[in-house]
Amino acid sequence: MHGYSTDSGERRVVPLLLASVAIALAWVSSRILAVTHLFVPWWLDAPSSLAFYGALNVIFDRYLWRNGLVSKLGLVRIPNLAGQWHGYLLSSFDGHEKRHHLVITIFQSWTQIAVFFTTATSMSRSCAAVIQVDDPEGVTLIYQYQNQPLADAMKTMHMHYGTAMLRVSNGGCLVGDYYAGRDRQTFGRIYCRRQLRSPQSDAESVYAASGAKGTASRLRITDIINWTVKLATNVRLQAQSEGLI
């Protein structure tokens, strides 16, 4: 996954709140050690504010930010878009006459995101993203992607970059536009609705370890490719069954 920006001011407030809680926890732990007369080895320092802050930051980034109570308190305004979205797109390539079945899979934490866009002929992955929450027209996900055609795609298709801007509707849909770069020079409209609230945990573990190195990193990249190709194959089969291709 990669980082994403937002126009919400919560990323300035929440770290201060977590730091305050960390200091309080460090003070409580020091009092407990003093009262119980417990001593830790010289190589293991007493629980520090930094240690508590690091733990709280990880927990909040991965889990707490999507808790409903946190949203009700106004601490977090960034929407949780994680899940699998099914729908279709209309492309200028064929004059917007045909619906092309698609699946968008989003992995998201409070600070990182990855958007995978799969059709019957290609798959793409986000490179950079921003979530706007103060847009008068509603919450908007804007991201740049790199698209890679599948092996059996038509010869005119090749790797290219593009941009998509999707708005979150009240009905739980993502609707918006996309346009490809100079290699494709196409544009179109995207419509999709969330089918699964959260991606599969095994796939999420594959995507989450972007910082791995060496053999582990190569294995995870292979898993990512295999998982995405499998998803693209399923999309193709579904599109064929619906008579879309």
N, C-alpha and C positions, 0 to 999 in steps of 0.2 A: 504494500500500500504506500501511498505518498501523501504528503501534507496537503491541506486545502485551507484557503483563506475564507473569511466571513466578515460581514459588516456589523455583526453583533458585538457589543462591547463586553460580553461575558468572559472573554479570555483575558481581560484585564482584572476582573473582579474575582473570579473563581480561584486563581492562584493565591491571591491574598487571603482568601477565606481558608484555603487548604493549609497555608503557612501558619495561620493562627491556630487551627486545630492541631497541627503538628507540634507547635510549641506547648500547647496545653497538654497533649499526650506525653510529651517528653518530661514535663514537670511532674505529672501524675506518676509516671513510671519511676522517676528518681525518688519520689516520696515513698512509693511502695518498697523499693529496694532499701531505703533507709529504715523504714519501720520494721521490715522483716529481717533486717541485718543480713541481707544477701549480698554477696560480693561476686563480681564477674572477673574472669581472668584478665591479666594485663593486656592480652592480645585482642580481647573482645571488649570494646568500650561500651559503656552504658548506653541504652537507646537514646539516640540524639535526635534533635529536631529535624536535621537533614534526612535521616533514615526514615522517620515517620512521614515527612513530606514526600519523599520518593515513593513510598508505599501507597500513600493516599492518592498521589498523582496518577499512578498506574491504575489503581482501582477505579478512580473517577473516570479516567480516559476510556477505559474498556467497558465498564458496567454502569456506574452510578449515573452518568450523564443522561442515559436513556430512561431513567426511572421517572415515573409519572409525577411523584411528589416533588422531585427536583424541578420539573417543568412548571408545576403549579406555583412553586415559590418564586419563580421568575429567574432562577439562577442560570437556566439554559433555555435558549430560544432556537438553537439549531435543531432542525427536525431530524428524526431518525429515518433515513431512507434505505437502510439496509434491508435486503431481501431480493426476491426474484420477481421481475416485472415482465409480463407477457403482453404482446400487442402486435402492431404492424407499422410499417412506414410507407409513405408515398414518395417516389423519387422522380426527379426531373429527367432521369436517364430514360424512362419509358413514358414520359409525358404525364406522370402522376395517375396513370390509368390502372395500375395493378397494385394490390396490397401484398407487401412482402412481410411474411411472418418474422418476428424478432423476439429475442429474450434479452433483457437487461438484468445483470446480476451485480448488485452493489454490496460491497463490504465497507463498513464504516465504523470508526470510533469517534471520539470527540475531536480529535485533531488530525486523523488520517482517513483516507477514503480510497477506494479503487472501484472503477466502473468498467464492467466488461459487457460489451455489446455484441451479440451473436445473431447472425442471420444464416440462411441456408447456403450462402456463398462466401461469407467472410466473417472475421471476428476482429474486434478492436479492443484496445485497452486505454484507459485514460492516462494522460501524462501530467496534467495540471487541472485544478478545479477550484471553484469558488461557490459558496452557498450564500445567496443574498436573502436576508430575512426582512429587510426594511423596504423592499420594492413595493410600491403601491398596488401592483397587480398580483402580488402574492409571492410566496417563497419560490426562489428560482435556483436551479442547479445549472451551472455553466462549466463545461469542461472541454479541454482539448484532448484529442485521441489520436492514436496511431492505428490504422486499419491494415490488416493482413488478409488477402484473399486465401481461400482454401485451395488445395491442390487441383481440384476438379472445376474451379471457377473458370469463367470465360476468359479468353486470352487478353481481352481489353482491360481486365481488372488487374491492378498491381498495387503495391503498398503505397499508402498516402497518409497525409495528416488532414485533420478536419476539426471542426468545432460544433458542439451541440449546446443548445439552450433549452432546458426543460422546466416547465412550471408545474408546481404541485397544486392540483385542484382540490376542492373540498371533498370531492367524491373518491379521493385516494388514487388519482391517476397522475401520470406524468405525460404532459402534452407540450410539444414544442417543435422547434425547427433545428435542422442541421445543415451544414454546408461543408463540402470537401475542398481540399486545397488544389493547387495547380495541376496535380497529377490526375485528378478526376473531374474537377469543375462541375460537380453536381450539387444539388440541394434538394431538400424535401421536408416532409412533415412526419412527426413521430407521435404515435398514440399508444399508451400501454397502461396496464393496471397491475397493481401488486397482487401476486398469487401466493407467495411464501413470505412470511414476516421476517424470517432470518435465513440466511444461506446455510447450507449444511456445514456442520462443525468441522468435518474432516477437510472440506475444501477451504474453509476459513483459516485453518491452521496452516495450510499450504501457502495461501496468499499473505498471511500475516508476517512471515519470517523473511522480510525483504532484506534484512541485514546479515543473513547467513553467508558464510564464506566457504570456499573450497568445495569438497565433495558434497557436503550437505546442500550447499547452494545449487549445485548442478542438478542434484536429485530433485530438489523442489521445483526448479525450472522445468524439468521433464514432467513432473506431476502436473504443473500448471498447464503445459501444452496438451498433455493427454486428456486432462479434465475438460479443457475448453473445446478440443476437437470432438470429444464425445458429446458435449452439449450442442455443438454445431450440427453434428449428425442427427441428433434427436430433433433439432429444429427443422432440418431438411425433411425428415420423415413425416413430421407433423404437417409441414407445408404441403407435401405431396398428398397426404391423406385428405387435406382440405381442398385440394385442387388448385392451390395457389401457384404451384410450379409444375 
